[in-house]
């Protein structure tokens, strides 16, 4: 179990492991040329910004405030997450 702060200071490869093995996929959206995948784990949300053009993850953003979910609200239900 990790806190948001623990996750934020992890090396990139470790963040990828946490997302792959512990993250619960919720939704995705498109932002410019990126696909943004939304995950939930250990009480916080994680966005993975992926570039299909370059075939790589450009950025990982983690947050816990539901305000960050605004771009996804028309696509997801939080009922099963207990938040």
Secondary structure, 3 states (H helix, E strand, C coil): CCCHHHHHCCCHHHHHHHHHHHCEEEEEEEECCEEEEEEEECCEEEEEEEECCCCEEEEEEEECCHHHHHHHCCCCCCCCCCC
